[in-house]
Amino acid sequence: MATLEKLNELTGFVEECADSFGLETKKKFGLLVAVEEAFVNICRYA
């Protein structure tokens, strides 16, 4: 279930994946912001 308590787990996973693919810091930050925004919206409105 998507709950805000899982946000840190999700962003940690995304950050690990971004690092393993060698994503630049600036792009990784943008990705994390987008993932967080989408996840929070899902938790609040879905």
PQR file with spaces between the fields and no chain letter, atoms N, CA, C, O and H, PARSE charges and radii, in Angstrom:
ATOM       1  N    MET     1       0.841   -1.173    0.000 -0.4000 1.5000
ATOM       2  CA   MET     1       0.000    0.000    0.000 -0.0000 2.0000
ATOM       3  C    MET     1       0.895    1.248    0.000  0.5500 1.7000
ATOM       4  O    MET     1       1.925    1.276    0.674 -0.5500 1.4000
ATOM       5  N    ALA     2       0.510    2.245   -0.734 -0.4000 1.5000
ATOM       6  CA   ALA     2       1.276    3.497   -0.814 -0.0000 2.0000
ATOM       7  C    ALA     2       0.920    4.389    0.375  0.5500 1.7000
ATOM       8  O    ALA     2      -0.184    4.926    0.462 -0.5500 1.4000
ATOM       9  H    ALA     2      -0.326    2.222   -1.281  0.4000 1.0000
ATOM      10  N    THR     3       1.870    4.530    1.279 -0.4000 1.5000
ATOM      11  CA   THR     3       1.696    5.443    2.412 -0.0000 2.0000
ATOM      12  C    THR     3       2.929    6.334    2.478  0.5500 1.7000
ATOM      13  O    THR     3       4.014    5.949    2.041 -0.5500 1.4000
ATOM      14  H    THR     3       2.767    4.093    1.209  0.4000 1.0000
ATOM      15  N    LEU     4       2.749    7.522    3.028 -0.4000 1.5000
ATOM      16  CA   LEU     4       3.858    8.470    3.103 -0.0000 2.0000
ATOM      17  C    LEU     4       5.033    7.924    3.902  0.5500 1.7000
ATOM      18  O    LEU     4       6.166    8.366    3.711 -0.5500 1.4000
ATOM      19  H    LEU     4       1.868    7.835    3.382  0.4000 1.0000
ATOM      20  N    GLU     5       4.781    6.975    4.791 -0.4000 1.5000
ATOM      21  CA   GLU     5       5.860    6.377    5.577 -0.0000 2.0000
ATOM      22  C    GLU     5       6.844    5.614    4.687  0.5500 1.7000
ATOM      23  O    GLU     5       7.985    5.390    5.089 -0.5500 1.4000
ATOM      24  H    GLU     5       3.861    6.616    4.947  0.4000 1.0000
ATOM      25  N    LYS     6       6.429    5.220    3.508 -0.4000 1.5000
ATOM      26  CA   LYS     6       7.274    4.462    2.577 -0.0000 2.0000
ATOM      27  C    LYS     6       8.119    5.363    1.676  0.5500 1.7000
ATOM      28  O    LYS     6       8.908    4.862    0.875 -0.5500 1.4000
ATOM      29  H    LYS     6       5.502    5.403    3.181  0.4000 1.0000
ATOM      30  N    LEU     7       7.967    6.676    1.794 -0.4000 1.5000
ATOM      31  CA   LEU     7       8.672    7.598    0.901 -0.0000 2.0000
ATOM      32  C    LEU     7      10.189    7.437    0.985  0.5500 1.7000
ATOM      33  O    LEU     7      10.858    7.400   -0.048 -0.5500 1.4000
ATOM      34  H    LEU     7       7.327    7.083    2.445  0.4000 1.0000
ATOM      35  N    ASN     8      10.739    7.341    2.184 -0.4000 1.5000
ATOM      36  CA   ASN     8      12.189    7.189    2.327 -0.0000 2.0000
ATOM      37  C    ASN     8      12.686    5.888    1.691  0.5500 1.7000
ATOM      38  O    ASN     8      13.754    5.854    1.081 -0.5500 1.4000
ATOM      39  H    ASN     8      10.196    7.370    3.023  0.4000 1.0000
ATOM      40  N    GLU     9      11.917    4.848    1.838 -0.4000 1.5000
ATOM      41  CA   GLU     9      12.282    3.564    1.226 -0.0000 2.0000
ATOM      42  C    GLU     9      12.307    3.689   -0.295  0.5500 1.7000
ATOM      43  O    GLU     9      13.230    3.206   -0.951 -0.5500 1.4000
ATOM      44  H    GLU     9      11.049    4.876    2.333  0.4000 1.0000
ATOM      45  N    LEU    10      11.300    4.331   -0.841 -0.4000 1.5000
ATOM      46  CA   LEU    10      11.214    4.513   -2.286 -0.0000 2.0000
ATOM      47  C    LEU    10      12.351    5.381   -2.815  0.5500 1.7000
ATOM      48  O    LEU    10      13.011    5.019   -3.789 -0.5500 1.4000
ATOM      49  H    LEU    10      10.551    4.723   -0.308  0.4000 1.0000
ATOM      50  N    THR    11      12.579    6.519   -2.179 -0.4000 1.5000
ATOM      51  CA   THR    11      13.632    7.411   -2.672 -0.0000 2.0000
ATOM      52  C    THR    11      15.012    6.778   -2.512  0.5500 1.7000
ATOM      53  O    THR    11      15.897    7.010   -3.335 -0.5500 1.4000
ATOM      54  H    THR    11      12.043    6.813   -1.388  0.4000 1.0000
ATOM      55  N    GLY    12      15.200    5.987   -1.468 -0.4000 1.5000
ATOM      56  CA   GLY    12      16.459    5.270   -1.309 -0.0000 2.0000
ATOM      57  C    GLY    12      16.697    4.297   -2.446  0.5500 1.7000
ATOM      58  O    GLY    12      17.805    4.198   -2.975 -0.5500 1.4000
ATOM      59  H    GLY    12      14.481    5.799   -0.800  0.4000 1.0000
ATOM      60  N    PHE    13      15.642    3.576   -2.819 -0.4000 1.5000
ATOM      61  CA   PHE    13      15.731    2.631   -3.933 -0.0000 2.0000
ATOM      62  C    PHE    13      16.035    3.352   -5.240  0.5500 1.7000
ATOM      63  O    PHE    13      16.900    2.923   -6.004 -0.5500 1.4000
ATOM      64  H    PHE    13      14.743    3.656   -2.389  0.4000 1.0000
ATOM      65  N    VAL    14      15.328    4.443   -5.495 -0.4000 1.5000
ATOM      66  CA   VAL    14      15.540    5.202   -6.734 -0.0000 2.0000
ATOM      67  C    VAL    14      16.956    5.768   -6.770  0.5500 1.7000
ATOM      68  O    VAL    14      17.602    5.761   -7.818 -0.5500 1.4000
ATOM      69  H    VAL    14      14.625    4.791   -4.875  0.4000 1.0000
ATOM      70  N    GLU    15      17.439    6.255   -5.636 -0.4000 1.5000
ATOM      71  CA   GLU    15      18.790    6.806   -5.574 -0.0000 2.0000
ATOM      72  C    GLU    15      19.845    5.725   -5.845  0.5500 1.7000
ATOM      73  O    GLU    15      20.821    5.973   -6.553 -0.5500 1.4000
ATOM      74  H    GLU    15      16.915    6.260   -4.785  0.4000 1.0000
ATOM      75  N    GLU    16      19.649    4.543   -5.291 -0.4000 1.5000
ATOM      76  CA   GLU    16      20.565    3.426   -5.557 -0.0000 2.0000
ATOM      77  C    GLU    16      20.584    3.075   -7.036  0.5500 1.7000
ATOM      78  O    GLU    16      21.648    2.851   -7.613 -0.5500 1.4000
ATOM      79  H    GLU    16      18.856    4.341   -4.716  0.4000 1.0000
ATOM      80  N    CYS    17      19.412    3.027   -7.644 -0.4000 1.5000
ATOM      81  CA   CYS    17      19.326    2.722   -9.081 -0.0000 2.0000
ATOM      82  C    CYS    17      20.010    3.808   -9.903  0.5500 1.7000
ATOM      83  O    CYS    17      20.746    3.503  -10.841 -0.5500 1.4000
ATOM      84  H    CYS    17      18.548    3.208   -7.174  0.4000 1.0000
ATOM      85  N    ALA    18      19.778    5.049   -9.566 -0.4000 1.5000
ATOM      86  CA   ALA    18      20.394    6.168  -10.289 -0.0000 2.0000
ATOM      87  C    ALA    18      21.912    6.094  -10.177  0.5500 1.7000
ATOM      88  O    ALA    18      22.621    6.321  -11.157 -0.5500 1.4000
ATOM      89  H    ALA    18      19.180    5.297   -8.803  0.4000 1.0000
ATOM      90  N    ASP    19      22.407    5.781   -8.998 -0.4000 1.5000
ATOM      91  CA   ASP    19      23.851    5.655   -8.795 -0.0000 2.0000
ATOM      92  C    ASP    19      24.418    4.497   -9.601  0.5500 1.7000
ATOM      93  O    ASP    19      25.489    4.619  -10.197 -0.5500 1.4000
ATOM      94  H    ASP    19      21.831    5.596   -8.201  0.4000 1.0000
ATOM      95  N    SER    20      23.711    3.380   -9.625 -0.4000 1.5000
ATOM      96  CA   SER    20      24.212    2.214  -10.360 -0.0000 2.0000
ATOM      97  C    SER    20      24.259    2.470  -11.863  0.5500 1.7000
ATOM      98  O    SER    20      25.056    1.851  -12.568 -0.5500 1.4000
ATOM      99  H    SER    20      22.841    3.281   -9.141  0.4000 1.0000
ATOM     100  N    PHE    21      23.422    3.368  -12.358 -0.4000 1.5000
ATOM     101  CA   PHE    21      23.431    3.733  -13.774 -0.0000 2.0000
ATOM     102  C    PHE    21      24.347    4.918  -14.066  0.5500 1.7000
ATOM     103  O    PHE    21      24.497    5.324  -15.218 -0.5500 1.4000
ATOM     104  H    PHE    21      22.775    3.871  -11.785  0.4000 1.0000
ATOM     105  N    GLY    22      24.958    5.471  -13.021 -0.4000 1.5000
ATOM     106  CA   GLY    22      25.887    6.577  -13.201 -0.0000 2.0000
ATOM     107  C    GLY    22      25.227    7.897  -13.548  0.5500 1.7000
ATOM     108  O    GLY    22      25.814    8.724  -14.246 -0.5500 1.4000
ATOM     109  H    GLY    22      24.836    5.141  -12.084  0.4000 1.0000
ATOM     110  N    LEU    23      24.018    8.098  -13.068 -0.4000 1.5000
ATOM     111  CA   LEU    23      23.297    9.338  -13.347 -0.0000 2.0000
ATOM     112  C    LEU    23      24.000   10.524  -12.685  0.5500 1.7000
ATOM     113  O    LEU    23      24.426   10.444  -11.533 -0.5500 1.4000
ATOM     114  H    LEU    23      23.542    7.426  -12.501  0.4000 1.0000
ATOM     115  N    GLU    24      24.111   11.608  -13.422 -0.4000 1.5000
ATOM     116  CA   GLU    24      24.734   12.821  -12.882 -0.0000 2.0000
ATOM     117  C    GLU    24      23.944   13.331  -11.680  0.5500 1.7000
ATOM     118  O    GLU    24      22.736   13.114  -11.582 -0.5500 1.4000
ATOM     119  H    GLU    24      23.765   11.672  -14.358  0.4000 1.0000
ATOM     120  N    THR    25      24.630   14.002  -10.780 -0.4000 1.5000
ATOM     121  CA   THR    25      24.014   14.491   -9.541 -0.0000 2.0000
ATOM     122  C    THR    25      22.805   15.369   -9.822  0.5500 1.7000
ATOM     123  O    THR    25      21.760   15.201   -9.194 -0.5500 1.4000
ATOM     124  H    THR    25      25.611   14.178  -10.860  0.4000 1.0000
ATOM     125  N    LYS    26      22.934   16.302  -10.755 -0.4000 1.5000
ATOM     126  CA   LYS    26      21.831   17.219  -11.065 -0.0000 2.0000
ATOM     127  C    LYS    26      20.618   16.458  -11.599  0.5500 1.7000
ATOM     128  O    LYS    26      19.485   16.748  -11.216 -0.5500 1.4000
ATOM     129  H    LYS    26      23.783   16.439  -11.265  0.4000 1.0000
ATOM     130  N    LYS    27      20.852   15.496  -12.473 -0.4000 1.5000
ATOM     131  CA   LYS    27      19.749   14.703  -13.026 -0.0000 2.0000
ATOM     132  C    LYS    27      19.145   13.792  -11.965  0.5500 1.7000
ATOM     133  O    LYS    27      17.931   13.586  -11.936 -0.5500 1.4000
ATOM     134  H    LYS    27      21.772   15.260  -12.784  0.4000 1.0000
ATOM     135  N    LYS    28      19.987   13.248  -11.096 -0.4000 1.5000
ATOM     136  CA   LYS    28      19.490   12.391  -10.021 -0.0000 2.0000
ATOM     137  C    LYS    28      18.581   13.199   -9.097  0.5500 1.7000
ATOM     138  O    LYS    28      17.532   12.711   -8.678 -0.5500 1.4000
ATOM     139  H    LYS    28      20.973   13.415  -11.119  0.4000 1.0000
ATOM     140  N    PHE    29      18.978   14.430   -8.778 -0.4000 1.5000
ATOM     141  CA   PHE    29      18.152   15.286   -7.935 -0.0000 2.0000
ATOM     142  C    PHE    29      16.797   15.538   -8.584  0.5500 1.7000
ATOM     143  O    PHE    29      15.765   15.447   -7.920 -0.5500 1.4000
ATOM     144  H    PHE    29      19.830   14.827   -9.118  0.4000 1.0000
ATOM     145  N    GLY    30      16.792   15.852   -9.873 -0.4000 1.5000
ATOM     146  CA   GLY    30      15.535   16.070  -10.588 -0.0000 2.0000
ATOM     147  C    GLY    30      14.650   14.833  -10.582  0.5500 1.7000
ATOM     148  O    GLY    30      13.435   14.925  -10.413 -0.5500 1.4000
ATOM     149  H    GLY    30      17.630   15.925  -10.414  0.4000 1.0000
ATOM     150  N    LEU    31      15.269   13.684  -10.767 -0.4000 1.5000
ATOM     151  CA   LEU    31      14.520   12.424  -10.729 -0.0000 2.0000
ATOM     152  C    LEU    31      13.900   12.205   -9.360  0.5500 1.7000
ATOM     153  O    LEU    31      12.731   11.832   -9.258 -0.5500 1.4000
ATOM     154  H    LEU    31      16.256   13.609  -10.904  0.4000 1.0000
ATOM     155  N    LEU    32      14.675   12.434   -8.309 -0.4000 1.5000
ATOM     156  CA   LEU    32      14.161   12.232   -6.954 -0.0000 2.0000
ATOM     157  C    LEU    32      13.015   13.187   -6.631  0.5500 1.7000
ATOM     158  O    LEU    32      12.056   12.804   -5.962 -0.5500 1.4000
ATOM     159  H    LEU    32      15.624   12.737   -8.392  0.4000 1.0000
ATOM     160  N    VAL    33      13.113   14.413   -7.099 -0.4000 1.5000
ATOM     161  CA   VAL    33      12.025   15.383   -6.883 -0.0000 2.0000
ATOM     162  C    VAL    33      10.757   14.914   -7.593  0.5500 1.7000
ATOM     163  O    VAL    33       9.666   14.964   -7.026 -0.5500 1.4000
ATOM     164  H    VAL    33      13.892   14.724   -7.643  0.4000 1.0000
ATOM     165  N    ALA    34      10.907   14.461   -8.833 -0.4000 1.5000
ATOM     166  CA   ALA    34       9.744   13.998   -9.601 -0.0000 2.0000
ATOM     167  C    ALA    34       9.112   12.764   -8.968  0.5500 1.7000
ATOM     168  O    ALA    34       7.887   12.667   -8.889 -0.5500 1.4000
ATOM     169  H    ALA    34      11.793   14.421   -9.294  0.4000 1.0000
ATOM     170  N    VAL    35       9.928   11.829   -8.520 -0.4000 1.5000
ATOM     171  CA   VAL    35       9.413   10.611   -7.881 -0.0000 2.0000
ATOM     172  C    VAL    35       8.687   10.963   -6.590  0.5500 1.7000
ATOM     173  O    VAL    35       7.604   10.446   -6.314 -0.5500 1.4000
ATOM     174  H    VAL    35      10.923   11.907   -8.584  0.4000 1.0000
ATOM     175  N    GLU    36       9.292   11.847   -5.801 -0.4000 1.5000
ATOM     176  CA   GLU    36       8.647   12.249   -4.549 -0.0000 2.0000
ATOM     177  C    GLU    36       7.302   12.916   -4.812  0.5500 1.7000
ATOM     178  O    GLU    36       6.313   12.612   -4.144 -0.5500 1.4000
ATOM     179  H    GLU    36      10.171   12.267   -6.025  0.4000 1.0000
ATOM     180  N    GLU    37       7.266   13.811   -5.768 -0.4000 1.5000
ATOM     181  CA   GLU    37       6.013   14.513   -6.090 -0.0000 2.0000
ATOM     182  C    GLU    37       4.927   13.539   -6.534  0.5500 1.7000
ATOM     183  O    GLU    37       3.786   13.619   -6.081 -0.5500 1.4000
ATOM     184  H    GLU    37       8.069   14.058   -6.310  0.4000 1.0000
ATOM     185  N    ALA    38       5.292   12.624   -7.420 -0.4000 1.5000
ATOM     186  CA   ALA    38       4.318   11.646   -7.911 -0.0000 2.0000
ATOM     187  C    ALA    38       3.834   10.750   -6.773  0.5500 1.7000
ATOM     188  O    ALA    38       2.637   10.485   -6.661 -0.5500 1.4000
ATOM     189  H    ALA    38       6.219   12.559   -7.788  0.4000 1.0000
ATOM     190  N    PHE    39       4.748   10.286   -5.935 -0.4000 1.5000
ATOM     191  CA   PHE    39       4.376    9.387   -4.846 -0.0000 2.0000
ATOM     192  C    PHE    39       3.470   10.076   -3.830  0.5500 1.7000
ATOM     193  O    PHE    39       2.481    9.496   -3.383 -0.5500 1.4000
ATOM     194  H    PHE    39       5.721   10.502   -6.026  0.4000 1.0000
ATOM     195  N    VAL    40       3.803   11.297   -3.470 -0.4000 1.5000
ATOM     196  CA   VAL    40       2.973   12.041   -2.510 -0.0000 2.0000
ATOM     197  C    VAL    40       1.573   12.260   -3.087  0.5500 1.7000
ATOM     198  O    VAL    40       0.581   12.130   -2.370 -0.5500 1.4000
ATOM     199  H    VAL    40       4.606   11.769   -3.833  0.4000 1.0000
ATOM     200  N    ASN    41       1.491   12.586   -4.362 -0.4000 1.5000
ATOM     201  CA   ASN    41       0.181   12.765   -4.998 -0.0000 2.0000
ATOM     202  C    ASN    41      -0.621   11.470   -4.983  0.5500 1.7000
ATOM     203  O    ASN    41      -1.827   11.488   -4.739 -0.5500 1.4000
ATOM     204  H    ASN    41       2.297   12.691   -4.944  0.4000 1.0000
ATOM     205  N    ILE    42       0.039   10.355   -5.242 -0.4000 1.5000
ATOM     206  CA   ILE    42      -0.656    9.067   -5.198 -0.0000 2.0000
ATOM     207  C    ILE    42      -1.188    8.809   -3.797  0.5500 1.7000
ATOM     208  O    ILE    42      -2.341    8.413   -3.626 -0.5500 1.4000
ATOM     209  H    ILE    42       1.019   10.341   -5.440  0.4000 1.0000
ATOM     210  N    CYS    43      -0.345    9.034   -2.797 -0.4000 1.5000
ATOM     211  CA   CYS    43      -0.766    8.783   -1.414 -0.0000 2.0000
ATOM     212  C    CYS    43      -1.932    9.673   -1.000  0.5500 1.7000
ATOM     213  O    CYS    43      -2.824    9.229   -0.277 -0.5500 1.4000
ATOM     214  H    CYS    43       0.592    9.355   -2.936  0.4000 1.0000
ATOM     215  N    ARG    44      -1.931   10.896   -1.443 -0.4000 1.5000
ATOM     216  CA   ARG    44      -2.966   11.837   -1.003 -0.0000 2.0000
ATOM     217  C    ARG    44      -4.268   11.744   -1.794  0.5500 1.7000
ATOM     218  O    ARG    44      -5.348   11.914   -1.228 -0.5500 1.4000
ATOM     219  H    ARG    44      -1.207   11.256   -2.030  0.4000 1.0000
ATOM     220  N    TYR    45      -4.175   11.478   -3.085 -0.4000 1.5000
ATOM     221  CA   TYR    45      -5.358   11.614   -3.937 -0.0000 2.0000
ATOM     222  C    TYR    45      -5.843   10.341   -4.599  0.5500 1.7000
ATOM     223  O    TYR    45      -6.917   10.342   -5.200 -0.5500 1.4000
ATOM     224  H    TYR    45      -3.298   11.340   -3.544  0.4000 1.0000
ATOM     225  N    ALA    46      -5.099    9.266   -4.514 -0.4000 1.5000
ATOM     226  CA   ALA    46      -5.532    8.031   -5.180 -0.0000 2.0000
ATOM     227  C    ALA    46      -6.356    7.171   -4.265  0.5500 1.7000
ATOM     228  O    ALA    46      -6.802    6.095   -4.664 -0.5500 1.4000
ATOM     229  H    ALA    46      -4.226    9.265   -4.026  0.4000 1.0000
